[in-house]
Amino acid sequence: MNIGLFGGTFDPIHRGHLALANAARDAYTLGRIYFVPANLPPHKPAQTISLFSHRYAMVALATSGSRHFLPSLLEAPVDNGKRGFANYSIDTVRRLKRTLKKADRLFLLLGMDAFHEIATWHDAGALFEECEFVVASRPGYSLADVAQALPQQLRPPQLVTRPFRKQPAQGDLILPKATVHLLASLDYNVSATRIRQAVASRKPLNKLVEQSVAEYIKKAGLYQADERSPGFGTRLG
């Protein structure tokens, strides 16, 4: 079976996340996609994020309508709910693979902005050995940009990628130790920042998040202007 792993802060999970997951499922026949909220995102050490319990609850609500989408506790906090250590994707991928069959293929789902920083991830080279990547493309990125974003030890020489500078980031990039599948650009103008602004302005959220998630945000008092709201955790760093 083809399995997807979609990790992120999910603060909150929104329609853009679901659009990426649906496109990946259709394109690569993913039988299951695990949505994995991060306990401590390594790349957001100074950002205030909502408590894991809220983010996991919103993921569970947003994915409840699909039998292919499964909320996951792979990165749930331990130690009686304490924040603990940062979650690294390589550890999460290996933890999930221990539960899969040898014949299963694992695909890691990402947006292009996240993939552009992939070389800075912990043990990034090993991550490409453990799974294939599915990346949602964006206008303005070329196939050469995708190749040059790879960890240095996997990156083709610029002489090789130079002819692809004018080729949009589409199709598959298959190298000896890295496989990247590129989804067509998804037309979803939504972000966590836009959702927070909508909450602060008391605007409807239904075009940005699932109805159940919008109701949860309201009931839990998330993303209010006052960061002392019960929906926020401590500042990391």
N, C-alpha and C positions, 0 to 999 in steps of 0.2 A: 504494500500500500504506500502511496505517496502521502507524506505527513508534512504539515506546515507548522512552523513555530513563529509566532508573532509576539515579540516582546516590546515593552515600552513603558513609559510612565503612566500613560492612559489617565491623564489628569485634566479633563475626563476623556474617556473613549468617545469618539465622534463618528459622524457619517463618512468622513474621509478614511478612517481606519477600516470601516466595514466595506467601503468600496474597494480598497486595496485587497482585502481578504477575499472578497467575492471574485474579483478579477483573477487573482492568483489561483483560486480553487477551480475556476472554469478553464484557465489556460493550461494548468498542469495536473488536472484531475486529482486534486488533493482530497483524500477521504476524510481527513480530520485536520483542523487547524486549532492549535492550542494558543490561546491568548494569555500571555504571561505578564501581569503587572510586576514591575520591578519594585523591590523593597527600597533599596538605595541605588538610584541610577548613578554610575560612576562619573558620567559627564555632566552631572548637575549638582556639584557639591555645595553651591552657595544659593541654590534656589529653594524657596519654600514650596513644599509639595503637600498635597493632602495625605491624610493617613492612609496606610495600605488598606485598611478595612473598607474605607469609602471607595477607593479606586477599584478594588476587587468586586465590590457589590455592583458598581456601575458596569463593569465588564460582564458580570453574570447577567445583569438585566439586558444589556445590549445584544448579547449573543443567544439569548433564550429562544429566539425564533428560528434558529437554524440547528439542525441535527449535526451539521458538519463543524460547528464552532463550539469550542469547549473552553470555559474559563479555567485557568490553571493556578495552582498554589506552589509552583516550582520555585518561586523566589519569595515566598511568604516569610515574614520575620519570624525569628526563633527567639529563644530566651525570654519567655513570658511576654512577648510582644515588644521587646526592646528593639531599637532600630538596627543594631548589629552592624555587619560589614557590607561594603558595596557588593552588588551582584555583577559578576562578569558573565558575558554571554557564553564564553567557552565552557564555563562550569555548568551553566544551565543546559546547554546543548548536550554535553556528555551525560548529564543526569537523565535527560529525557531519553537519550539513545539506549541507555541501559534497560529501559522498559519496552523497547521496540524489538521487532523481529529483525533478523539479519537481512532479510530481503526488502525491508522497508527503506524508502528513500526519504531523507529529511531535507526540507527546504526552509531556509531562514528568510522571513519576509521583512523588507525594509523600505523606507522611503529614500529618495535620492539624496536628500540633505543628510540623512544619517549615514548613508553609504559613502558619501564624499569624505567623511571623517573616519572611515573604517581602519585606515592604517594606524590610527592613534589608539585603537581598542587594545585591551589587554590580550596578549598572545593571539593577535589577529591572524598570523600565518597559519596557526594550528586550526583556527576556526574554519578556514577554507578547506582543510583536509577532512573535517567532520561532516560538512553539509554543503549543499548547493544554495545559492542565493537567488531570491526573487526580489527585484528592485523596481519600484514604481518610478518610471522616468519622469522628467520634467523638461519643459521647453528650455532651450539654451544650453543643454548638456549634449556633448558629442560622445561617440563611442570611444574616442581617444581619452576623453575626460574620465570615463569609467575605468579604462585600463590604467590610467595614471593614478587613480585613487587607491589602487591595490597596495597592500604592504610591499615594501621595497623588494623583498626577496622573491615576490611573485610578479612583479611589474615588468612588462615587456620593455625593451629599449625604445626610447622615443623615436628612433629611426624607423622602427616597425609600426608604431602607432600614428605617426605623423599623417599618413594618408587618410586616416579616419577622423581627422579634426572637423571635417565638414559633414560627416555622416551622423545623423541623429542617433541618440542612445536608444536603439531598438534592437530587437532580436536577441541572439545569444552570444556571449563572449566565453569561449571555451579554450582554456589554457591548460598546460600539463598539470597544474596543481590548483586550479581555480575554475569554477563554473558559475557564471552570472547570467541569469535570465532577466531580460528587461521588458517590463510591461509598458504598454503605451501610456502616455500621460493621462492621468485621471483628472477630470474637470470638477474638482471639489475645492472651492475656496473656503476652507474651514481650518481653524487652528485653535489650540487651547487659549491663546491670547484673545482671539475674537470671541470665544465663548465667555471668557471672564468679563470682557467689556460689555457683552450683551447682558450678563447677569447684573453688572453694576448699573447699567442703564435701564434695567427692568424690561428688556426686550424679549420677545418670544424666542425660544431655543429650538423649536421643532424642526427647523430647516438645518440645524447644526448637529443635533444629537437625537437619538431615539426618544420617543415620548416618555417611555419609562425612565430613561436617564434624566430627562428634563424634570420630571416629577421628583426624582430622588434628590437632585441638586437643590430644588426648592425646599423640600422637607428637611434635608440635612443642613441647610444654611450654608452651602458651599460657595466659595468664590465671592463672598461679600467684600466690600471695600475694606472693612476692618479685618486684618489678618489674624486677629485673636479669635475669630470665628471658630467654633468647634470643628469645622471642616478642615482646618489646617493643622499640619504637624509642626514640629520644631524646624528651625532653620538649620540646614546642614552645613558642615564645613568645620 
